[in-house]
């Protein structure tokens, strides 16, 4: 189980035994690697020791390049990291107001990505102090528990000169081409700003549209083959966010371009965010996946309403159980899901459904960014929304490792007990568990991801499940069964078993690092498949996630 808070709540009911059937001969289409996307506020963590280690692990978990999105890439400062803060000092001005460009810190960040084969989602923001229309105060000193609105300082304002902003953008893209090559930079994704519909942007919607037009002209002047998108609005389940997203798309489709005076502005992909809403109920955490799916569905509806834009790639720029990665459990007890298996099973259940949602609304979903990285020099398992703590991987990271092992096209899954997205929107997961599966297959393998998830972080019995596969093209298959639960792929449980130490010995660290890796439940085994069929019984603990890989 994940971390609970207090007692007084009853355990969840026993789920009924279920058979999940997979037919590897019924492809449903490709499974885009939408999971290979990660992001974080604090770009200066990128090149610190634990950041470097985690980047290496993220790059290694995926057969395709992993995309990385970070804030504060143009923020003014000396590069000292802090919570929800970062800086590169890329742009200053001399005494005569002439631009001074310094890419030293930016290069250090992007070198870390490119050297690992990762791809930046290069965020054009935030506003350098010398260009801000209201620069003072500029540097914030936010800490968990403080008013979140205090982060919105001088970096959040429009530029004093849109042409200077455009030239800054041009110089950055041109510098990137010179350093990494046009072919490499053409594989990146550039974007403008973050969540301009709330305090991150202190200008009007029209001023954001104007900034986008100047940005687009500059990016494509420097590299015509570059990919640029936006607007990275907050979840469209909120009507004001939906209005902002719709207004930006209308501007790109049919508005007057602030630079050219013509109609419309080039847009290469569309981005918005989706967040859940956990809360405390009778002393325990209750998740709210329905809110997250509500954001996704509304965003897809908005995009599909624009005939000229509906086939553009969509990136869910932040796709998370809630909104503040840097808000730990000490100040936000509703975030106690983050250390253990509740976060892992939630993540499996969300990402497994994204392809179906995109198909339902006939949109082109390319990626979904898990806004989670690591926080350097923080207490062990402090309950931040991160993938690792002090260099030790948390259970949720192993879900992404599992997804990285899936190969081939998505294939048909029949599961009579499955919850629908409508069920989830209606909070059915607080009445019964979600025992579900996602399956893929290629010419020589089949892979099935299974999860046992419940909204309430309470003790619960396991799910007795039979996985029945048909259409296998071999008389025998090699079965490998990976598992995330209390005893497997779970450094948090291992740390608790050590007594939850904050002073970890070298031997304990080594043990925790090993416990954080993705583990096999049992030894690999060859299994006969008469008639191309096999039935594999398994007991899936509450909040457990399994990946079964059959190869031949």
C-alpha positions as CSV (number, residue, x, y, z in Angstrom):
1,X,0.0,0.0,0.0
2,X,1.0,3.6,-0.4
3,X,1.3,5.8,2.7
4,X,-2.0,6.1,4.6
5,X,-2.8,8.9,7.1
6,X,-4.5,7.8,10.3
7,X,-7.2,5.2,10.8
8,X,-10.9,5.2,11.1
9,X,-11.6,4.0,7.6
10,X,-12.8,0.6,6.5
11,X,-10.9,-1.6,4.1
12,X,-11.9,-1.9,0.4
13,X,-14.1,-4.8,-0.6
14,X,-12.8,-8.0,-2.3
15,X,-12.8,-7.7,-6.1
16,X,-14.6,-10.4,-7.9
17,X,-12.3,-12.9,-9.8
18,X,-11.9,-11.8,-13.4
19,X,-10.6,-13.1,-16.7
20,X,-8.9,-10.7,-19.0
21,X,-8.6,-11.9,-22.6
22,X,-6.0,-10.7,-25.0
23,X,-6.1,-11.6,-28.8
24,X,-2.8,-10.8,-30.3
25,X,-4.2,-11.3,-33.8
26,X,-6.5,-8.3,-33.4
27,X,-4.4,-5.1,-33.7
28,X,-6.0,-1.8,-32.8
29,X,-3.4,0.4,-34.3
30,X,0.0,1.8,-33.1
31,X,0.7,2.7,-29.5
32,X,2.5,6.0,-29.6
33,X,5.1,6.3,-26.9
34,X,3.2,9.1,-25.2
35,X,4.8,8.1,-21.8
36,X,8.3,9.1,-22.9
37,X,7.9,12.7,-21.8
38,X,9.0,14.3,-18.4
39,X,9.2,17.8,-17.0
40,X,10.2,20.0,-14.1
41,X,10.3,23.6,-12.9
42,X,13.9,23.7,-11.8
43,X,16.2,23.5,-14.9
44,X,19.5,23.8,-12.8
45,X,18.8,20.4,-11.2
46,X,19.5,19.0,-14.7
47,X,23.3,19.0,-14.3
48,X,23.6,18.3,-10.6
49,X,24.6,14.8,-9.5
50,X,21.2,13.3,-8.9
51,X,19.7,15.0,-11.9
52,X,22.4,13.6,-14.1
53,X,21.8,10.1,-12.8
54,X,18.1,10.3,-13.3
55,X,18.4,11.7,-16.8
56,X,20.6,8.7,-17.7
57,X,17.9,6.3,-16.3
58,X,15.1,8.1,-18.1
59,X,17.0,7.9,-21.4
60,X,17.7,4.2,-20.8
61,X,14.1,3.1,-20.1
62,X,12.8,4.0,-23.6
63,X,13.5,2.6,-27.1
64,X,12.6,6.0,-28.5
65,X,14.0,9.4,-27.6
66,X,12.6,10.8,-24.4
67,X,11.4,14.4,-24.4
68,X,12.2,16.7,-21.5
69,X,10.4,20.0,-20.7
70,X,11.6,22.5,-18.2
71,X,10.6,26.0,-17.0
72,X,12.8,29.0,-16.4
73,X,15.2,28.6,-19.4
74,X,15.3,32.3,-20.1
75,X,14.9,33.5,-16.5
76,X,17.5,35.9,-15.2
77,X,19.8,34.8,-12.4
78,X,23.1,33.1,-11.5
79,X,22.0,29.5,-12.0
80,X,21.4,28.7,-8.3
81,X,18.5,26.2,-8.1
82,X,15.6,26.5,-5.7
83,X,12.1,25.1,-5.5
84,X,10.0,26.3,-8.4
85,X,12.9,28.5,-9.6
86,X,15.7,28.3,-12.0
87,X,17.8,30.7,-14.1
88,X,20.2,30.8,-17.0
89,X,21.1,34.5,-17.4
90,X,20.8,34.0,-21.1
91,X,19.8,37.6,-21.8
92,X,21.0,40.9,-20.2
93,X,21.6,44.3,-21.6
94,X,24.6,46.6,-21.4
95,X,24.4,50.2,-20.2
96,X,23.2,51.4,-23.6
97,X,20.4,48.9,-23.6
98,X,22.0,46.6,-26.2
99,X,21.4,42.9,-25.9
100,X,24.0,40.6,-24.3
101,X,23.5,36.9,-24.9
102,X,25.2,34.2,-22.8
103,X,24.3,30.6,-23.5
104,X,26.7,29.0,-21.0
105,X,24.0,27.7,-18.6
106,X,21.5,26.9,-21.3
107,X,24.2,24.9,-23.1
108,X,25.0,23.0,-19.9
109,X,21.3,22.0,-19.6
110,X,20.8,21.0,-23.2
111,X,24.2,19.2,-23.5
112,X,22.9,16.9,-20.7
113,X,19.8,16.1,-22.8
114,X,21.4,15.8,-26.2
115,X,24.4,13.7,-25.0
116,X,21.9,11.1,-23.8
117,X,19.9,11.1,-27.0
118,X,17.0,13.0,-25.3
119,X,15.0,15.7,-27.0
120,X,14.2,19.1,-25.4
121,X,10.8,20.6,-25.4
122,X,12.6,24.0,-25.4
123,X,10.4,26.4,-23.5
124,X,10.7,30.0,-24.6
125,X,10.3,31.6,-21.2
126,X,10.3,33.2,-18.8
127,X,10.9,36.9,-19.4
128,X,14.4,38.1,-18.7
129,X,14.6,40.9,-16.1
130,X,16.0,43.4,-18.6
131,X,13.0,42.9,-20.9
132,X,10.2,42.8,-18.3
133,X,7.7,45.6,-18.2
134,X,7.6,45.2,-14.5
135,X,10.9,43.6,-13.4
136,X,10.8,44.4,-9.6
137,X,10.5,42.2,-7.6
138,X,12.1,39.5,-9.8
139,X,13.6,36.7,-7.8
140,X,11.0,34.9,-5.6
141,X,11.8,32.8,-2.5
142,X,8.8,30.5,-2.4
143,X,8.8,27.5,0.0
144,X,6.2,24.8,0.5
145,X,3.3,26.1,2.6
146,X,3.7,29.6,1.4
147,X,1.2,31.4,-0.8
148,X,1.7,30.0,-4.3
149,X,0.9,33.3,-5.9
150,X,4.1,34.8,-4.5
151,X,6.0,33.0,-7.3
152,X,4.6,35.3,-9.9
153,X,7.2,38.1,-10.0
154,X,8.9,40.1,-12.7
155,X,9.6,37.1,-15.0
156,X,5.8,36.7,-15.7
157,X,5.3,40.1,-17.5
158,X,5.2,41.0,-21.2
159,X,8.3,42.4,-22.8
160,X,9.1,46.1,-23.1
161,X,9.9,45.4,-26.7
162,X,8.4,42.6,-28.7
163,X,11.1,42.9,-31.4
164,X,13.9,42.5,-28.8
165,X,12.0,39.4,-27.6
166,X,11.8,38.1,-31.1
167,X,15.5,38.7,-31.6
168,X,16.3,36.8,-28.4
169,X,14.3,33.8,-29.6
170,X,16.0,34.0,-33.0
171,X,19.4,34.1,-31.4
172,X,18.7,31.1,-29.2
173,X,17.4,28.9,-32.1
174,X,20.3,30.0,-34.3
175,X,22.8,29.2,-31.5
176,X,21.2,25.8,-31.0
177,X,21.6,25.1,-34.7
178,X,25.2,26.1,-34.7
179,X,25.9,24.0,-31.6
180,X,23.9,20.8,-32.4
181,X,23.1,21.0,-36.1
182,X,20.0,21.8,-38.0
183,X,19.0,18.1,-38.3
184,X,19.1,17.6,-34.6
185,X,17.3,20.8,-33.6
186,X,14.6,20.0,-36.1
187,X,13.7,17.0,-34.0
188,X,13.2,19.2,-30.9
189,X,9.9,20.8,-29.9
190,X,9.9,24.5,-29.1
191,X,7.1,26.1,-27.1
192,X,6.0,29.5,-25.8
193,X,5.6,29.9,-22.0
194,X,3.7,27.9,-19.5
195,X,0.0,28.3,-18.3
196,X,-0.5,31.8,-19.6
197,X,-4.1,31.7,-18.5
198,X,-3.1,32.0,-14.8
199,X,-0.4,34.0,-13.0
200,X,2.5,32.7,-15.1
201,X,1.5,35.3,-17.6
202,X,0.7,38.8,-16.3
203,X,-0.4,40.1,-19.7
204,X,-3.7,39.8,-21.5
205,X,-4.6,36.9,-23.8
206,X,-4.1,39.2,-26.8
207,X,-0.6,40.1,-25.5
208,X,0.2,36.4,-25.3
209,X,-1.1,36.0,-28.9
210,X,1.2,38.9,-29.9
211,X,4.1,37.3,-28.1
212,X,3.4,34.0,-29.9
213,X,3.4,35.7,-33.3
214,X,6.8,37.3,-32.7
215,X,8.1,34.0,-31.4
216,X,6.8,32.0,-34.4
217,X,8.4,34.5,-36.8
218,X,11.7,34.3,-35.0
219,X,11.8,30.5,-34.6
220,X,11.1,29.8,-38.2
221,X,13.4,32.6,-39.5
222,X,16.2,30.8,-37.6
223,X,15.1,27.3,-38.6
224,X,12.2,26.8,-41.0
225,X,11.9,23.1,-40.1
226,X,11.6,23.8,-36.4
227,X,8.5,22.6,-34.5
228,X,6.7,25.2,-32.4
229,X,3.6,24.8,-30.3
230,X,1.5,26.1,-27.4
231,X,-0.2,27.5,-25.4
232,X,0.4,25.1,-22.5
233,X,-2.8,26.2,-20.7
234,X,-4.0,24.7,-17.4
235,X,-6.7,22.0,-17.5
236,X,-9.5,22.8,-19.9
237,X,-12.0,21.2,-17.5
238,X,-12.0,24.7,-16.0
239,X,-14.1,26.9,-18.3
240,X,-11.8,29.8,-18.1
241,X,-8.9,27.7,-19.2
242,X,-11.0,26.2,-22.0
243,X,-11.9,29.7,-23.2
244,X,-8.2,30.7,-23.3
245,X,-7.2,27.6,-25.2
246,X,-10.0,28.1,-27.7
247,X,-9.1,31.8,-28.1
248,X,-5.5,31.0,-28.9
249,X,-6.4,28.3,-31.4
250,X,-8.8,30.7,-33.1
251,X,-6.0,33.3,-33.3
252,X,-3.7,30.9,-35.0
253,X,-6.4,29.6,-37.3
254,X,-8.0,32.9,-38.4
255,X,-6.8,35.8,-36.4
256,X,-4.7,38.8,-37.6
257,X,-1.0,38.1,-37.3
258,X,0.8,40.8,-35.2
259,X,4.0,40.5,-37.3
260,X,2.8,40.0,-40.9
261,X,-0.7,41.5,-40.7
262,X,-1.9,38.5,-42.6
263,X,-4.5,35.9,-41.4
264,X,-3.3,33.2,-39.1
265,X,-0.1,32.0,-37.5
266,X,1.8,28.8,-38.0
267,X,1.2,26.3,-35.2
268,X,3.0,22.9,-35.3
269,X,1.5,21.2,-32.2
270,X,-1.1,22.0,-29.5
271,X,-0.4,21.7,-25.8
272,X,-2.6,21.9,-22.6
273,X,-2.4,20.4,-19.1
274,X,-4.5,17.8,-17.2
275,X,-4.5,17.4,-13.5
276,X,-6.3,15.2,-10.9
277,X,-7.4,16.4,-7.5
278,X,-6.5,14.2,-4.4
279,X,-7.9,15.1,-1.0
280,X,-8.1,13.7,2.5
281,X,-11.3,11.8,3.3
282,X,-11.8,10.3,6.8
283,X,-8.1,10.3,7.4
284,X,-6.9,8.7,4.1
285,X,-6.0,10.0,0.7
286,X,-8.7,9.7,-2.0
287,X,-7.5,10.3,-5.6
288,X,-9.5,11.9,-8.3
289,X,-8.6,10.6,-11.7
290,X,-11.9,11.8,-13.1
291,X,-10.7,15.4,-12.9
292,X,-7.7,14.6,-14.9
293,X,-9.7,12.8,-17.6
294,X,-12.1,15.7,-17.6
295,X,-9.3,18.0,-18.6
296,X,-8.1,15.6,-21.3
297,X,-11.6,15.1,-22.8
298,X,-12.4,18.8,-22.8
299,X,-9.0,19.6,-24.4
300,X,-9.6,16.9,-27.1
301,X,-13.1,18.3,-27.8
302,X,-11.7,21.8,-28.2
303,X,-9.0,20.7,-30.6
304,X,-11.3,18.6,-32.7
305,X,-13.6,21.6,-33.1
306,X,-11.0,23.4,-35.3
307,X,-11.1,21.7,-38.8
308,X,-7.7,23.1,-39.8
309,X,-6.0,22.2,-36.6
310,X,-7.6,19.0,-35.4
311,X,-4.9,16.7,-36.9
312,X,-2.0,18.6,-35.4
313,X,-0.1,16.6,-32.8
314,X,-1.2,17.2,-29.2
315,X,1.1,17.1,-26.2
316,X,-0.5,17.1,-22.8
317,X,2.3,19.3,-21.4
318,X,1.6,18.2,-17.8
319,X,-0.3,15.0,-17.0
320,X,-0.4,14.4,-13.3
321,X,-2.5,13.5,-10.2
322,X,-2.5,17.1,-9.0
323,X,-0.8,20.4,-9.6
324,X,2.2,21.2,-7.4
325,X,5.2,18.9,-7.7
326,X,7.2,20.9,-5.1
327,X,4.5,20.7,-2.4
328,X,5.6,17.9,-0.1
329,X,3.5,15.7,2.2
330,X,4.5,17.8,5.3
331,X,2.6,20.9,4.0
332,X,0.1,19.0,1.8
333,X,-0.9,15.7,3.4
334,X,-3.2,14.9,0.4
335,X,0.0,14.3,-1.5
336,X,0.9,11.3,0.6
337,X,0.2,9.1,-2.4
338,X,3.5,10.0,-4.0
339,X,6.1,7.8,-2.4
340,X,4.5,4.3,-2.8
341,X,2.4,2.1,-5.0
342,X,-0.7,4.3,-5.2
343,X,1.2,6.7,-7.5
344,X,2.4,3.8,-9.6
345,X,-1.0,2.1,-10.0
346,X,-2.7,5.5,-10.7
347,X,-0.1,6.3,-13.4
348,X,-0.5,2.9,-15.1
349,X,-4.3,3.3,-15.2
350,X,-4.0,6.8,-16.7
351,X,-1.4,6.2,-19.4
352,X,-3.0,3.0,-20.5
353,X,-6.2,4.8,-21.4
354,X,-4.8,7.7,-23.3
355,X,-4.7,5.9,-26.7
356,X,-8.4,5.1,-26.4
357,X,-9.3,8.6,-25.4
358,X,-7.4,10.0,-28.4
359,X,-9.1,7.5,-30.7
360,X,-12.6,8.4,-29.3
361,X,-12.1,12.1,-30.2
362,X,-10.1,11.4,-33.4
363,X,-7.2,13.5,-32.4
364,X,-3.4,13.0,-32.8
365,X,-2.0,12.5,-29.3
366,X,1.8,12.6,-29.5
367,X,2.9,12.8,-25.8
368,X,1.8,13.2,-22.2
369,X,4.4,14.8,-19.9
370,X,4.7,13.5,-16.4
371,X,5.7,16.6,-14.5
372,X,8.0,14.8,-12.2
373,X,11.8,14.8,-12.0
374,X,13.9,15.0,-8.7
375,X,14.6,17.6,-6.0
376,X,18.3,17.8,-5.1
377,X,19.4,17.8,-1.5
378,X,16.0,17.2,0.1
379,X,15.0,14.8,2.9
380,X,14.5,11.2,1.9
381,X,10.9,10.4,0.7
382,X,9.7,13.9,1.5
383,X,6.6,13.4,-0.6
384,X,7.5,15.6,-3.5
385,X,6.0,14.5,-6.9
386,X,9.3,13.1,-8.1
387,X,10.6,10.0,-9.8
388,X,13.6,9.5,-7.4
389,X,14.7,10.7,-4.0
390,X,18.4,11.3,-3.3
391,X,19.3,9.2,-6.3
392,X,17.0,6.3,-5.4
393,X,14.1,5.5,-7.8
394,X,10.6,5.5,-6.5
395,X,7.9,2.9,-7.6
396,X,6.3,5.2,-10.1
397,X,9.4,5.3,-12.2
398,X,9.1,1.5,-12.7
399,X,5.7,2.0,-14.4
400,X,7.5,4.0,-17.1
401,X,10.1,1.3,-17.4
402,X,7.3,-1.2,-17.9
403,X,5.8,1.0,-20.6
404,X,9.2,1.2,-22.3
405,X,9.2,-2.6,-22.6
406,X,6.0,-2.7,-24.6
407,X,6.5,-3.4,-28.3
408,X,4.4,-3.5,-31.4
409,X,0.8,-2.5,-32.1
410,X,-1.9,-2.3,-29.5
411,X,-4.1,-5.4,-29.5
412,X,-7.6,-6.2,-28.4
413,X,-8.3,-6.7,-24.7
414,X,-11.6,-8.0,-23.4
415,X,-12.2,-7.3,-19.7
416,X,-15.8,-7.6,-18.5
417,X,-14.9,-5.9,-15.1
418,X,-13.2,-2.9,-16.7
419,X,-14.1,0.6,-15.6
420,X,-14.9,3.0,-18.4
421,X,-13.7,6.6,-18.5
422,X,-17.3,7.6,-17.8
423,X,-17.2,5.4,-14.7
424,X,-14.0,7.1,-13.6
425,X,-15.4,10.6,-14.2
426,X,-18.3,9.5,-11.9
427,X,-15.9,8.4,-9.2
428,X,-16.7,4.7,-9.5
429,X,-13.2,3.9,-8.4
430,X,-14.3,4.9,-4.9
431,X,-16.8,2.1,-5.0
432,X,-14.9,-0.7,-6.7
433,X,-11.4,-1.3,-7.9
434,X,-10.1,-0.8,-11.4
435,X,-8.4,-4.0,-12.5
436,X,-7.4,-3.4,-16.1
437,X,-5.0,-4.2,-18.9
438,X,-3.2,-2.8,-21.9
439,X,-1.6,-5.1,-24.4
440,X,0.7,-5.0,-27.4
441,X,2.1,-7.5,-29.8
442,X,4.6,-7.8,-32.6
443,X,5.9,-10.8,-34.7
444,X,7.8,-12.4,-31.8
445,X,6.3,-11.1,-28.6
446,X,3.2,-10.0,-26.7
447,X,3.3,-7.7,-23.7
448,X,0.5,-7.0,-21.2
449,X,0.4,-4.3,-18.6
450,X,-2.0,-5.0,-15.7
451,X,-2.9,-2.8,-12.7
452,X,-5.1,-3.0,-9.6
453,X,-6.0,0.5,-8.7
454,X,-8.5,2.1,-6.2
455,X,-9.1,5.7,-5.5
456,X,-8.9,5.2,-1.8
457,X,-5.6,4.6,-0.1
458,X,-6.9,1.8,2.2
459,X,-6.0,-1.8,2.9
460,X,-7.6,-4.0,0.3
461,X,-7.5,-7.7,-0.7
462,X,-5.8,-8.8,-3.9
463,X,-7.5,-9.3,-7.2
464,X,-7.6,-12.9,-8.4
465,X,-7.1,-12.6,-12.2
466,X,-6.6,-15.0,-15.1
467,X,-4.8,-13.6,-18.1
468,X,-6.0,-15.5,-21.2
469,X,-4.0,-15.0,-24.4
470,X,-4.9,-16.3,-27.8
471,X,-3.4,-16.1,-31.3
472,X,0.2,-16.9,-30.2
473,X,2.3,-18.0,-33.1
474,X,4.4,-20.6,-31.2
475,X,4.1,-23.9,-29.4
476,X,6.0,-22.5,-26.4
477,X,6.6,-19.0,-25.1
478,X,9.0,-17.5,-22.6
479,X,7.1,-15.7,-19.9
480,X,8.7,-12.9,-17.9
481,X,6.6,-11.3,-15.2
482,X,7.7,-7.9,-13.8
483,X,5.9,-6.6,-10.7
484,X,5.5,-3.4,-8.6
485,X,4.0,-4.0,-5.2
486,X,5.1,-3.9,-1.5
487,X,7.8,-6.4,-2.0
488,X,9.0,-5.7,-5.6
489,X,10.3,-2.6,-7.4
490,X,9.7,-0.6,-4.3
491,X,12.5,1.4,-2.6
492,X,10.0,3.2,-0.4
493,X,8.9,0.0,1.3
494,X,12.5,-1.0,1.6
495,X,13.4,2.3,3.2
496,X,10.5,2.0,5.7
497,X,11.8,-1.5,6.6
498,X,15.1,0.1,7.5
499,X,13.3,2.4,9.9
500,X,12.9,5.3,7.6
501,X,16.4,6.7,8.1
502,X,17.4,10.2,7.0
503,X,21.1,9.3,7.6
504,X,21.6,6.4,5.1
505,X,24.7,4.3,5.3
506,X,26.6,3.3,2.1
507,X,25.3,-0.3,2.5
508,X,21.7,0.9,3.0
509,X,22.0,3.2,-0.1
510,X,23.2,0.3,-2.2
511,X,20.2,-1.8,-1.0
512,X,17.8,1.0,-1.7
513,X,19.1,1.6,-5.1
514,X,18.7,-2.0,-5.9
515,X,15.1,-2.0,-4.5
516,X,14.2,0.9,-6.7
517,X,14.9,-1.1,-9.9
518,X,12.2,-2.9,-11.9
519,X,12.1,-6.5,-10.5
520,X,10.9,-9.8,-11.8
521,X,8.2,-11.4,-9.7
522,X,9.4,-14.9,-10.5
523,X,12.1,-16.5,-12.7
524,X,11.4,-16.4,-16.5
525,X,9.7,-19.7,-17.5
526,X,8.9,-21.5,-20.8
527,X,5.1,-22.2,-21.1
528,X,3.3,-24.4,-23.6
529,X,0.6,-22.8,-25.7
530,X,-1.6,-25.5,-27.2
531,X,-3.6,-24.0,-30.1
532,X,-1.8,-20.8,-29.7
533,X,-3.5,-20.2,-26.3
534,X,-2.4,-19.9,-22.7
535,X,-4.1,-19.0,-19.5
536,X,-1.9,-17.4,-16.8
537,X,-3.5,-17.1,-13.3
538,X,-2.1,-14.4,-11.1
539,X,-2.8,-12.7,-7.9
540,X,-2.5,-8.9,-8.2
541,X,-2.2,-7.0,-4.9
542,X,-4.1,-3.8,-4.4
543,X,-2.1,-1.0,-6.0
544,X,0.0,-3.7,-7.7
545,X,1.2,-3.3,-11.3
546,X,2.4,-6.3,-13.5
547,X,4.0,-6.5,-16.9
548,X,3.9,-9.9,-18.5
549,X,6.1,-10.3,-21.6
550,X,5.7,-13.4,-23.7
551,X,8.4,-14.0,-26.4
552,X,9.1,-16.7,-28.9
